[in-house]
Amino acid sequence: MASSSTSSPLPLLLLLLLVLLAASPAAGDDAGGSDKLTRIRVYMHERFAGANATALAVVPSPLGANETFGRVAVLDDELRDGPDHGNSALIGRFQGIFAGTALPGTPAAFQSAISLVFTAGEYAGSTLAMVGPVLGFAGAIERPLVGGTGAFRMARGYCVMTAAASTAVSVVYEVDLFVLLHAA
């Protein structure tokens, strides 16, 4: 009896289908690169001296008044849409804590955890979380954005802060937020 050497193409087609399914993104995945980079510029207004101070050292360094290691500070600064306090709208709060992490004899460094809380404007009701080191306060300060709420759910990105104005008791920082948002 002669046997047929032809086989069904069905197993080969099933294997090809499985390979194609494994290589393609699942429904709802970001196949088209729908993440959107948004740049937001706001201004943080801080008073670090006087009766109306918005930033205070609440725990001094155990190593002495001139040391930063172990110092803890809190802040609740105004977040405005412009650098001029009198001619800009209050759009939120810049709230957080700083902890001194530089040992004596090393440049000042702090670890920070900041919440940008938007209370007015386009992002009212939303927050952004910013964490990371601050290696001194001269020049640009860059920190990562690690998430948020409301309009900033699942956000990621970075922040660059530069001093825009200062006096003996206050400073205004220009805060540029580069936020990567997932477009639904």
N, C-alpha and C positions, 0 to 999 in steps of 0.2 A: 504494500500500500504506500502511495506517495504522500509525503507531508508537504503542506504549504509553507513556504518561507516568508510569506507576507505577514506583517503584524499590524495591529490596529494603531492608528496615529493618536488615539485618545490619551494614552499615558504621556506622550510627548507634549501634547497640547495642554494637559493639566499642569505639567511641570512648568511650562512657559507662563501660564496664567499665574501660578504661585510666585514665580520670580518677579513678574510685573507688579503684582499686588504688594509684594514686600518692598519694592523699590519706590512705590508711589506713596505720597503722604496720605494719612487718614483724613476722613472728612472733618473739616473744621481746623485742620492744621494750617499753619502759615505757609502755604505753598507759593504765594505770589509776592512775598516780601512786603506784607501790608503794615509792618511797623512804621511809625511816622515819628521823625525827630522834630520836636517842637522847642523853640527857643523862647524863653520867658525872661524878661528883665524886670526886676523889682529892686527896691531900695530898703535896706535895713538901717533903721535909725536907733542908735544906742547911746544911752547916757551912763557913763561909768563912774560918776561922782555926783555928789550933792543929794539933796533930799528926794529928788525924783529919779534916782539912779534906776536903770533897767537891767544892769548887770552887776552882780555882787559876788565877791569871794565869800563863801559861807563856811569854809574850813581852811584855815591857814596851813601852810606846809609845816610839818613837825620838825623840819630841819632849819627853820628860821624864816624871818620876814623877807629876805632877799632870795629865797629859793622857790622854785615852782613845783618840785617833786612832792606829790601828796596834796597840793592845793586843789580845792574843789570850788567851782564857781557856777552860779546859775544865772540865766538871763531870760527876760521876757521883753523883747524889743518889738518896736513897731515895724511892720512891713508896709511900705507905701509904694505908690506907683510913680513917684518922682523923688529927686534928691532934695528938693526944697520943702522943708516941713510945713511951712505955711501955705504952700500952693500945690500940695499933693494930697491925694485921697488915701485914707487908711484902708488897706485891703486885707490886713491880717496880722498875725503875730509870728515872730521868729523866737521860738522857745527852746531851751535846752540846758544841758549841763556840760561842763568842761572839767577834766581831771588832769592835773599836772603829772606828766610821765617822764620828765627829763631828770636824770640824776645830777647831782652837783658837778659842775665842771663841764657839762655838756650844754649845747644850745637848747633854749626853751622849747618844749614840745608839750602838747596837750592832746588828749583823746576827747572827742566830742560826740554827743548824740543830740541832734537838732530836729525839731518838727517845725515845718513851715505850715502854718494853719491859715488857710484862706477864708476870710469871713465876709468879703464883699467882692464884687467884680465877676469876671467870667468864671473863675474857679471857686466861687463861694461854696462852702461846705466840703471842700476837698483839702487833703493834707499831702505833704511830701515828707519822707524821712531821709535824713542825711546823717551819715556817721563817718568817723575816721579821724585821722591825726591832723593836727594843726601844728606845723613846724614854724612857729613864730608868726607875727602878725604884720610883717613888712612884705610888700609885693603882693602878688596874686596868691590867694588861698584856694586850693582846689580840694574838693571832697566828693565822694561818690553819693549818688542818690540811689537808695536801695528799695524803694517801694512807696506806696501811698494809698490813699483812700479816695472815694468819689471819682472825679475825673481822672485821677492818677492811679487807679487800681492797676497793679502789675507793672507800674512804671519802673524804669531804670535809667541811669544816666549819670551826669556829673554836674557840679556847681563850681563856678569860678567867681570869687569875691575879690573886689579891689576897693580900696578906700577912695571915696569920691570927695569927701570933705571931712575936716576934723577941727576941733577946738580943744581947749584944755580939759573939758569935761564931757565931750561927746565925739562920736564918729558916725559918719554915714558911709555905708558900704553899697556899692553897685553889685547886685547879685544876679549873675547870668546863670540861668538854669537851662541845661540841655537835656531834655526829657524825651526818652524813647517810649512812645505809647503804642500799644497794640490796637490797631484799627479793627473794630468788630465787623 
